[in-house]
Amino acid sequence: MNSNLLKLTGIVCIIGGVALFLWGQDIARSLPSVLQETVTGSPNKRSVYYTAGGVALALIGIVQIFWPKK
C-alpha cells in the first residue's frame, strides 16, 4: 500500500478518534447520564464505549503514521 495513503488513513483515524472521545465525554456530562450515575453508581455504557473507542481509534491512527507496515 502507498505510504501516503497509510498516513492519510492514520490522520483520519486520529481525527475520528478524538471526535469520538469528545463525544463520549459530552455524553458523560449530560444530565441524564449524571442522574443515572448518581442513582446506579455506574457510568452510562454509551459514554464509556464512545470514549474507549475514541482512544482506541486514535491509537490505531498513531500506529499507522509512526510505525507503518513494511
VEXTIPA-635954 format. One line per 5 residues: for each residue x negated, y, z of N, C-alpha, C. Coordinates in Angstrom, 1 decimal, m for minus. Atoms other than C-alpha are relative to their C-alpha. Example, Ala and Ser with C-alpha at 12.3 -4.5 7.8 and 13.67 -1.06 7.14 Angstrom:
BEGIN
m0.9 m1.2 0.0 m12.3 m4.5 7.8 m0.9 1.2 0.0 ~ 0.9 m1.1 0.0 m13.7 m1.1 7.1 0.8 1.1 0.8 $
This chain:
BEGIN
m0.8 m1.2 0.0 0.0 0.0 0.0 m0.9 1.2 0.0 ~ 0.7 m1.2 0.1 m1.1 3.5 m0.7 m0.2 0.6 1.4 ~ 0.3 m0.6 m1.3 m2.8 5.2 2.3 0.8 1.2 0.3 ~ m0.9 m1.2 m0.2 m0.9 8.5 1.8 1.4 m0.4 0.3 ~ m1.4 0.4 m0.3 2.4 6.6 1.8 0.1 m0.5 1.5 $
0.0 0.5 m1.4 1.4 4.9 5.1 0.0 1.2 1.0 ~ 0.0 m1.2 m0.8 0.6 8.3 6.6 1.3 0.8 0.0 ~ m1.3 m0.6 0.1 3.8 9.8 5.4 1.1 m0.8 0.8 ~ m1.0 0.8 m0.8 5.8 6.9 6.9 m0.3 0.2 1.5 ~ 0.3 m0.2 m1.4 3.9 7.4 10.1 0.5 1.3 0.5 $
m0.4 m1.3 m0.4 4.7 11.1 10.2 1.6 0.0 0.2 ~ m1.4 0.1 m0.1 8.4 10.3 9.6 0.4 m0.8 1.2 ~ m0.3 0.8 m1.2 8.4 7.7 12.4 m0.3 0.9 1.2 ~ 0.3 m0.8 m1.2 6.8 10.2 14.8 1.1 1.0 0.1 ~ m1.1 m1.0 0.0 9.4 12.9 13.9 1.3 m0.7 0.5 $
m1.2 0.7 m0.4 12.2 10.4 14.2 0.0 m0.5 1.5 ~ 0.2 0.5 m1.4 10.8 9.0 17.5 0.2 1.2 1.0 ~ m0.2 m1.2 m0.9 10.6 12.5 19.0 1.5 0.4 0.1 ~ m1.4 m0.3 0.0 14.1 13.2 17.9 0.9 m0.9 0.8 ~ m0.8 1.0 m0.8 15.5 10.0 19.4 m0.3 0.2 1.5 $
0.3 m0.2 m1.4 13.6 10.7 22.6 0.7 1.2 0.6 ~ m0.7 m1.2 m0.5 15.0 14.2 22.9 1.5 m0.2 0.1 ~ m1.4 0.3 0.0 18.5 12.9 22.1 0.3 m0.8 1.2 ~ m0.2 0.8 m1.2 18.2 10.3 24.8 0.0 0.8 1.3 ~ 0.1 m0.9 m1.2 17.1 13.0 27.3 1.2 0.9 0.1 $
m1.2 m0.9 0.0 20.0 15.2 26.3 1.3 m0.8 0.5 ~ m1.1 0.8 m0.5 22.5 12.3 26.8 m0.2 m0.3 1.5 ~ 0.2 0.2 m1.4 20.9 11.6 30.2 0.4 1.1 0.9 ~ m0.4 m1.2 m0.8 21.6 15.2 31.3 1.4 0.4 m0.2 ~ m1.4 m0.4 0.2 25.2 15.2 30.1 0.8 m0.3 1.3 $
m0.8 0.1 m1.2 27.9 15.5 32.7 0.6 m1.5 0.2 ~ m0.5 1.4 m0.3 29.5 12.0 32.1 m1.2 m0.9 0.4 ~ 1.2 0.9 m0.3 26.0 10.4 32.3 m0.4 0.2 1.5 ~ 0.4 m0.3 m1.3 25.2 12.2 35.5 1.0 m0.5 1.0 ~ m1.0 0.5 m0.9 28.5 11.3 37.1 m0.1 m1.6 0.1 $
0.1 1.5 0.0 28.1 7.6 36.0 m1.2 m0.4 0.9 ~ 1.2 0.3 m0.8 24.6 7.6 37.6 0.2 0.2 1.4 ~ m0.3 m0.3 m1.4 25.9 9.1 40.7 0.9 m1.1 0.6 ~ m0.9 1.0 m0.5 28.7 6.6 41.1 m0.6 m1.4 0.0 ~ 0.5 1.4 0.1 27.0 3.4 39.9 m1.4 m0.1 0.5 $
1.4 0.1 m0.4 23.4 4.2 40.7 m1.0 m0.4 m1.1 ~ 0.8 0.3 1.1 22.2 3.2 37.3 0.2 1.0 m1.2 ~ m0.2 m1.0 1.1 21.5 5.4 34.3 0.8 m0.5 m1.2 ~ m0.8 0.4 1.2 23.6 5.4 31.1 m0.9 m0.8 m0.9 ~ 0.8 0.9 0.9 22.4 2.5 28.9 m0.4 0.6 m1.3 $
0.2 m0.7 1.3 22.7 4.6 25.8 m1.2 0.9 0.0 ~ 1.1 m0.9 m0.2 20.3 7.2 27.1 m1.3 m0.8 0.1 ~ 1.2 0.8 m0.2 17.8 4.5 28.1 m0.4 m0.5 m1.3 ~ 0.3 0.5 1.3 18.0 2.9 24.7 m0.6 1.0 m1.0 ~ 0.5 m1.0 0.9 17.5 6.1 22.8 m1.4 0.5 0.4 $
1.3 m0.4 m0.5 14.6 7.2 25.0 m1.1 m1.0 m0.3 ~ 1.0 1.1 0.3 12.8 3.9 24.8 m0.2 m0.2 m1.5 ~ 0.1 0.1 1.4 13.5 3.6 21.1 m0.8 1.1 m0.6 ~ 0.8 m1.2 0.5 12.1 7.1 20.5 m1.4 m0.2 0.3 ~ 1.4 0.2 m0.4 8.9 6.3 22.4 m0.6 m1.1 m0.9 $
0.5 1.1 0.8 8.5 3.0 20.5 m0.2 0.4 m1.4 ~ 0.2 m0.4 1.4 9.1 4.6 17.1 m1.1 1.0 m0.2 ~ 1.1 m0.9 0.1 6.7 7.4 17.8 m1.3 m0.7 0.1 ~ 1.3 0.8 m0.1 4.0 4.9 18.9 m0.3 m0.8 m1.3 ~ 0.2 0.7 1.3 4.6 2.9 15.7 m0.6 1.0 m1.0 $
0.5 m1.1 0.9 4.1 6.2 13.7 m1.5 0.3 0.3 ~ 1.4 m0.4 m0.3 0.9 7.0 15.6 m1.0 m1.1 m0.4 ~ 0.8 1.1 0.4 m0.5 3.5 15.0 m0.2 0.0 m1.5 ~ 0.1 0.0 1.4 0.3 3.8 11.3 m0.9 1.1 m0.5 ~ 0.8 m1.1 0.4 m1.5 7.1 11.0 m1.5 m0.3 0.3 $
1.4 0.1 m0.4 m4.6 6.4 13.0 m0.7 m1.4 m0.1 ~ 0.6 1.3 0.1 m5.1 2.6 12.7 0.8 m0.7 m1.1 ~ m0.7 0.6 1.1 m3.7 1.7 9.2 m0.6 m1.4 m0.3 ~ 0.5 1.3 0.5 m3.9 m1.9 7.9 m1.0 0.2 m1.1 ~ 1.0 0.0 1.1 m6.8 m2.6 5.6 0.2 m1.1 m0.9 $
